């Protein structure tokens, strides 16, 4: 069974940076996409970014130019580097892994951007 563990969330001030990590276990190869979604208070979960085994990323327009997704296949870990954070970036960030028709989710990590 695939398991995902996120880390790196926290409280930061506007303009600061954070890096989230998502470590996968239970996979035997790298044939999957890994991605990040977020849920802001009172809103539905939204796509942030994902990346395939070919290392080609996709990024939501709302964070393009500020957030960068990457992955290390040897470590089975995806990263989300977040810069120039805004209060609107506040929310719970969830990692997911998509392998063929199967989707797995992590438990989420809280990111709060506030002065």
C-alpha positions in Angstrom: 0.0 0.0 0.0 1.3 3.4 -0.9 1.8 5.9 1.9 2.6 9.6 1.7 4.0 11.7 4.4 4.2 15.5 4.0 6.4 17.8 6.0 7.7 21.3 6.0 4.6 23.3 6.7 4.5 26.1 9.3 3.8 29.8 10.0 5.6 32.4 8.0 5.2 36.0 7.2 4.2 37.4 3.8 7.1 37.4 1.3 8.9 34.5 3.0 9.5 31.0 1.7 8.8 27.4 2.7 9.7 24.1 1.2 7.3 21.2 1.5 8.3 17.6 1.1 6.3 14.5 0.4 7.9 11.1 0.9 6.3 8.1 -0.7 6.6 4.5 0.5 5.2 1.3 -0.9 6.1 2.0 -4.5 8.3 -0.3 -6.6 9.1 2.0 -9.5 8.8 5.7 -10.5 5.9 5.4 -13.0 3.5 7.8 -11.3 2.8 11.5 -10.9 3.2 13.3 -7.7 1.4 16.5 -6.9 0.3 19.1 -4.5 -3.2 20.4 -3.8 -4.4 22.8 -1.1 -7.5 23.7 0.7 -7.9 27.2 2.0 -10.3 27.9 4.9 -13.9 27.8 3.6 -12.9 26.8 0.1 -12.7 23.6 -1.9 -9.4 21.8 -2.5 -7.5 23.2 -5.5 -4.7 22.0 -7.7 -1.3 23.6 -7.1 1.3 21.6 -9.1 2.3 18.1 -10.2 5.1 16.4 -11.9 5.5 13.2 -13.8 8.2 10.5 -13.9 9.6 12.5 -16.9 10.1 15.4 -14.5 7.8 17.7 -16.6 5.9 19.9 -14.1 2.5 21.5 -14.3 1.7 24.5 -12.2 -1.5 26.4 -11.4 -1.6 29.9 -12.8 -2.3 31.2 -9.3 1.2 30.2 -8.1 3.2 30.1 -11.3 6.5 32.0 -10.9 6.4 31.6 -7.1 6.0 27.9 -6.6 8.3 25.2 -8.0 7.6 21.5 -7.9 10.4 18.9 -8.2 11.0 15.3 -7.4 13.8 12.9 -6.5 13.0 9.5 -7.8 15.8 7.8 -5.8 14.3 9.2 -2.6 10.7 8.8 -3.8 10.1 12.3 -2.7 8.4 15.3 -4.2 9.1 18.9 -3.1 7.2 22.1 -3.4 9.4 25.2 -3.1 7.2 28.1 -2.2 8.5 31.7 -2.5 6.9 35.1 -2.1 4.2 33.6 0.0 0.9 35.6 0.4 -1.8 35.3 3.0 -4.0 33.8 0.2 -1.6 30.8 0.2 -2.7 29.8 3.6 -4.3 26.4 3.8 -3.7 22.7 4.3 -1.4 21.3 1.6 -2.0 17.8 0.5 0.4 15.6 -1.5 -1.0 13.0 -3.9 0.4 10.2 -6.0 -1.3 9.0 -9.1 -0.3 5.6 -10.5 -2.5 4.5 -13.4 -6.1 4.6 -12.0 -5.0 4.7 -8.4 -4.8 7.9 -6.4 -3.2 8.2 -2.9 -3.3 11.1 -0.6 -1.2 12.3 2.3 -2.6 13.6 5.6 -1.8 17.2 4.8 0.4 19.9 6.3 -0.7 23.3 7.4 0.8 26.4 5.8 -0.1 29.7 7.4 1.0 33.0 5.9 0.4 35.9 8.3 2.0 39.0 9.7 
